[in-house]
Amino acid sequence: MIKLTKLNDVLFVLNADLIETIEATPDTIITLLNGKKFVVKESIEEIVEKAITYQQRISRGITVLENIEVLENVETSENVEE
């Protein structure tokens, strides 16, 4: 999720995974996969940077969860008596 600003200064949060295109006409227009459009104050570059940061945070979170699961499995197998 990324935080953006509408032209009337209203902040909102958008699911970056739903972005299909971003245009500068000169206003920045975000088109979602479902066709819905948002006009925002941020530049294309700012939106792309926010979307990349969002994806990196999600990726790191998944990696952390996978590492925790591996550690839990190791601890569980060490506690099993044969």
Backbone as a chain_set.jsonl record, in Angstrom:
{"seq": "MIKLTKLNDVLFVLNADLIETIEATPDTIITLLNGKKFVVKESIEEIVEKAITYQQRISRGITVLENIEVLENVETSENVEE", "coords": {"N": [[0.845, -1.174, 0.0], [0.514, 2.213, -0.812], [0.95, 5.624, 0.101], [-0.75, 8.4, -1.124], [-1.533, 11.645, -2.621], [-4.443, 13.332, -3.403], [-5.526, 15.84, -5.811], [-6.96, 17.722, -4.393], [-5.727, 17.837, -1.966], [-6.336, 15.693, -0.297], [-5.357, 12.913, 1.477], [-4.746, 9.5, 0.614], [-4.666, 5.896, 0.576], [-3.299, 3.538, -1.574], [-3.508, 0.378, -3.14], [-0.686, -0.772, -4.411], [-0.284, -2.946, -6.048], [-2.379, -3.002, -7.786], [-2.017, -1.156, -9.769], [-2.093, -0.294, -13.137], [-1.28, 1.518, -15.194], [0.629, 4.611, -15.276], [0.37, 7.996, -15.944], [1.59, 11.183, -17.1], [0.062, 14.144, -17.692], [-0.488, 17.17, -17.971], [-1.036, 16.533, -15.328], [-0.702, 13.889, -12.933], [-1.879, 10.765, -13.624], [-3.237, 7.852, -12.412], [-4.028, 4.676, -13.485], [-5.973, 1.954, -12.642], [-6.073, -1.684, -12.61], [-8.754, -2.36, -12.873], [-9.768, -0.288, -14.329], [-10.43, 2.041, -13.012], [-9.594, 5.432, -12.236], [-7.176, 7.663, -10.795], [-6.29, 10.958, -9.994], [-3.39, 12.467, -9.044], [-1.076, 14.316, -6.895], [1.597, 13.56, -6.758], [4.598, 12.822, -8.618], [5.313, 10.735, -11.517], [7.744, 9.443, -11.07], [7.965, 9.564, -8.252], [5.798, 7.952, -7.485], [6.482, 5.485, -8.615], [8.831, 4.973, -7.156], [7.736, 4.758, -4.56], [6.118, 2.503, -4.956], [8.034, 0.544, -5.543], [9.48, 0.508, -3.126], [7.43, -0.38, -1.435], [6.988, -2.983, -2.513], [9.483, -4.115, -1.951], [9.447, -4.104, 0.851], [7.391, -5.912, 1.337], [8.495, -8.208, 0.186], [10.746, -8.581, 1.837], [9.417, -9.092, 4.214], [8.144, -11.52, 3.669], [10.395, -13.121, 3.334], [11.44, -13.005, 5.935], [9.355, -14.284, 7.323], [9.525, -16.83, 6.128], [12.073, -17.593, 7.013], [11.621, -17.71, 9.771], [9.793, -19.835, 9.854], [11.456, -21.921, 8.971], [13.332, -21.991, 11.067], [11.595, -22.682, 13.16], [10.848, -25.232, 12.324], [13.302, -26.566, 12.465], [13.821, -26.394, 15.228], [11.644, -27.878, 16.157], [12.167, -30.404, 15.051], [14.488, -31.012, 16.42], [13.555, -31.417, 18.949], [12.172, -33.738, 18.836], [12.032, -37.001, 19.96], [13.794, -39.943, 19.215]], "CA": [[0.0, 0.0, 0.0], [1.287, 3.451, -0.882], [0.201, 6.823, 0.466], [-0.736, 9.391, -2.191], [-2.295, 12.861, -2.359], [-5.299, 13.805, -4.491], [-5.298, 17.245, -6.13], [-7.597, 18.556, -3.362], [-4.92, 17.623, -0.756], [-6.827, 14.565, 0.496], [-4.462, 11.752, 1.465], [-5.379, 8.188, 0.547], [-3.726, 4.785, 0.438], [-3.634, 2.762, -2.762], [-2.83, -0.907, -3.29], [0.224, -0.614, -5.555], [-0.388, -4.12, -6.913], [-3.488, -2.808, -8.714], [-1.685, -0.129, -10.759], [-1.824, -0.76, -14.499], [-0.46, 2.535, -15.853], [0.751, 5.942, -14.68], [0.623, 8.966, -17.007], [1.715, 12.592, -16.733], [-0.625, 14.774, -18.824], [0.636, 17.143, -17.048], [-1.389, 15.914, -14.044], [-0.354, 12.47, -12.857], [-3.089, 9.939, -13.612], [-2.998, 6.427, -12.161], [-5.121, 3.818, -13.919], [-5.905, 0.638, -12.002], [-6.416, -2.83, -13.452], [-10.2, -2.379, -13.097], [-10.121, 0.882, -15.118], [-10.618, 3.223, -12.168], [-8.485, 6.375, -12.368], [-6.924, 8.631, -9.728], [-5.389, 12.055, -10.333], [-2.636, 12.709, -7.814], [-0.034, 15.351, -6.926], [2.929, 12.962, -6.873], [5.1, 12.575, -9.975], [5.469, 9.325, -11.881], [8.942, 8.933, -10.4], [7.657, 9.368, -6.829], [4.889, 6.807, -7.356], [7.269, 4.28, -8.901], [9.708, 4.758, -5.999], [6.902, 4.259, -3.459], [5.682, 1.144, -5.286], [9.206, -0.331, -5.389], [9.726, 0.386, -1.681], [6.347, -1.231, -0.923], [7.258, -4.362, -2.915], [10.658, -4.581, -1.209], [9.03, -4.38, 2.233], [6.623, -7.158, 1.313], [9.441, -9.287, -0.094], [11.522, -8.805, 3.06], [8.515, -9.688, 5.197], [7.969, -12.923, 3.305], [11.67, -13.772, 3.644], [11.508, -13.138, 7.392], [8.414, -15.34, 7.714], [10.08, -18.111, 5.704], [13.183, -17.906, 7.919], [11.028, -18.097, 11.057], [9.243, -21.176, 9.686], [12.591, -22.85, 8.916], [13.845, -22.113, 12.435], [10.623, -23.435, 13.957], [10.94, -26.632, 11.909], [14.554, -27.098, 13.017], [13.622, -26.553, 16.671], [10.694, -28.968, 16.358], [12.824, -31.683, 14.76], [15.472, -31.269, 17.471], [12.842, -31.816, 20.157], [11.548, -35.039, 18.624], [12.876, -38.097, 20.436], [13.729, -41.109, 18.33]], "C": [[0.894, 1.24, 0.0], [0.383, 4.64, -0.589], [0.384, 7.869, -0.626], [-1.627, 10.569, -1.821], [-3.122, 13.228, -3.584], [-5.05, 15.298, -4.704], [-5.906, 18.191, -5.102], [-6.945, 18.372, -1.992], [-5.439, 16.527, 0.171], [-5.843, 13.406, 0.34], [-5.279, 10.47, 1.341], [-4.298, 7.141, 0.34], [-4.219, 3.893, -0.696], [-2.848, 1.451, -2.759], [-1.988, -0.848, -4.562], [0.159, -1.798, -6.517], [-1.474, -3.953, -7.973], [-3.198, -1.781, -9.801], [-1.385, -0.783, -12.105], [-0.916, 0.228, -15.23], [-0.42, 3.811, -15.022], [1.12, 6.885, -15.822], [0.811, 10.349, -16.413], [1.181, 13.403, -17.908], [-0.99, 16.242, -18.661], [0.278, 16.595, -15.675], [-1.013, 14.437, -14.085], [-1.635, 11.667, -12.684], [-2.681, 8.485, -13.449], [-4.23, 5.672, -12.631], [-4.914, 2.449, -13.294], [-6.314, -0.457, -12.982], [-7.906, -2.887, -13.775], [-10.691, -1.162, -13.882], [-10.337, 2.154, -14.317], [-9.377, 4.101, -12.245], [-8.414, 7.297, -11.162], [-5.976, 9.688, -10.274], [-4.714, 12.47, -9.034], [-1.571, 13.781, -8.022], [1.355, 14.787, -7.174], [3.302, 12.763, -8.35], [5.147, 11.069, -10.246], [6.64, 8.715, -11.117], [8.686, 8.653, -8.921], [6.785, 8.14, -6.619], [5.643, 5.505, -7.591], [8.176, 3.955, -7.719], [8.922, 4.201, -4.811], [6.47, 2.818, -3.708], [6.833, 0.15, -5.123], [9.505, -0.56, -3.91], [8.693, -0.533, -1.042], [6.633, -2.705, -1.251], [8.466, -4.938, -2.173], [10.294, -4.923, 0.229], [8.255, -5.683, 2.298], [7.566, -8.342, 1.116], [10.274, -9.616, 1.14], [10.674, -9.479, 4.123], [8.309, -11.163, 4.934], [9.24, -13.695, 3.633], [11.806, -14.0, 5.142], [10.584, -14.252, 7.853], [8.946, -16.711, 7.321], [11.221, -18.534, 6.625], [12.668, -18.352, 9.281], [10.48, -19.516, 10.969], [10.362, -22.218, 9.652], [13.148, -23.069, 10.313], [12.894, -22.917, 13.31], [10.685, -24.915, 13.611], [12.2, -27.287, 12.46], [14.39, -27.357, 14.504], [12.692, -27.72, 16.96], [11.364, -30.312, 16.12], [13.887, -32.019, 15.803], [14.811, -31.78, 18.744], [12.187, -33.188, 20.036], [12.518, -36.121, 19.08], [12.708, -39.287, 19.514], [13.792, -42.376, 19.128]], "O": [[1.893, 1.306, 0.716], [-0.785, 4.665, -0.976], [1.507, 8.191, -1.013], [-2.377, 10.515, -0.847], [-2.579, 13.413, -4.674], [-4.429, 15.948, -3.862], [-5.445, 19.321, -4.944], [-7.542, 18.712, -0.97], [-5.01, 16.45, 1.322], [-5.538, 12.975, -0.772], [-6.373, 10.367, 1.897], [-3.164, 7.458, -0.022], [-5.397, 3.543, -0.766], [-1.666, 1.427, -2.416], [-2.529, -0.872, -5.668], [0.514, -1.658, -7.687], [-1.487, -4.689, -8.96], [-4.039, -1.552, -10.669], [-0.555, -1.686, -12.212], [0.093, -0.165, -15.815], [-1.291, 4.066, -14.191], [2.057, 6.622, -16.577], [0.264, 10.659, -15.355], [1.756, 13.372, -18.996], [-1.964, 16.558, -19.345], [1.173, 16.224, -14.916], [-1.008, 13.817, -15.148], [-2.381, 11.862, -11.724], [-1.893, 7.952, -14.23], [-5.349, 5.987, -12.226], [-3.839, 1.857, -13.394], [-6.841, -0.173, -14.058], [-8.292, -3.4, -14.826], [-11.896, -1.007, -14.085], [-10.418, 3.239, -14.893], [-8.253, 3.602, -12.31], [-9.434, 7.669, -10.581], [-4.985, 9.368, -10.931], [-5.381, 12.784, -8.048], [-1.209, 14.114, -9.151], [2.205, 15.47, -7.745], [2.439, 12.565, -9.206], [5.035, 10.249, -9.334], [6.54, 7.61, -10.584], [9.13, 7.634, -8.392], [7.005, 7.372, -5.683], [5.464, 4.536, -6.853], [8.282, 2.795, -7.32], [9.383, 3.282, -4.134], [6.456, 2.003, -2.785], [6.633, -0.957, -4.624], [9.754, -1.691, -3.491], [9.035, -1.369, -0.205], [6.534, -3.569, -0.38], [8.47, -6.114, -1.81], [10.774, -5.919, 0.771], [8.445, -6.473, 3.223], [7.447, -9.358, 1.801], [10.486, -10.787, 1.457], [11.159, -10.344, 4.853], [8.299, -11.97, 5.864], [9.169, -14.808, 4.155], [12.239, -15.069, 5.572], [10.973, -15.078, 8.678], [8.833, -17.661, 8.097], [11.324, -19.708, 6.98], [13.22, -19.274, 9.881], [10.67, -20.315, 11.886], [10.226, -23.287, 10.247], [13.41, -24.206, 10.705], [13.333, -23.741, 14.112], [10.587, -25.764, 14.497], [12.163, -28.445, 12.877], [14.774, -28.419, 14.995], [12.922, -28.474, 17.905], [11.163, -31.254, 16.886], [14.158, -33.195, 16.046], [15.436, -32.494, 19.528], [11.702, -33.735, 21.026], [13.671, -36.161, 18.651], [11.597, -39.597, 19.083], [13.751, -43.467, 18.559]]}, "num_chains": 1, "name": "protein.A"}
